[in-house]
Amino acid sequence: MYRLNLSACLAQAGDFSAAYRVAESIQVAGIDCPHWLQLMLPVFAWAGDDHRERECRIALDYLREDPDHDGPCSRCE
């Protein structure tokens, strides 16, 4: 959870390099936080990490279509 919050803060501050270094060790496919995924999209695009950028987009699409995902995610609770 610490790495998610740290990478999100760094991305929000515009420090994509540091945000990417923190996020490199995070398994994107298991993230259920649309806020984090949205913040990290430009970071992964900036880093040229097409695989993680694609994983973010897939996860965001899944969360938008999931009727059970109405409330806050596990990170934002």
C-alpha positions, 0 to 999 in steps of 0.5 A: 500500500505504501508504494501505491500511495508514494507512486501516486503522490509522485505522479500527481506532483509531476515527478514521473521518473521517481513515480515510475521507479517506485511503481516498477515493482507493483503488479498492475494487474491486481490493482483495483484503484481507478484513481491510481491507475489513472494517475499512472497512465501518463507515467507509464507512457512517459517511460515507454512501458507499453506493457504496464500502460496496456495493463492500466487501460485493461484494468480501468476498462474492467473496473468501469464495466464491473457492477460490483465496483461502485464504492471506494477501492481498497486504497482509498477506503 
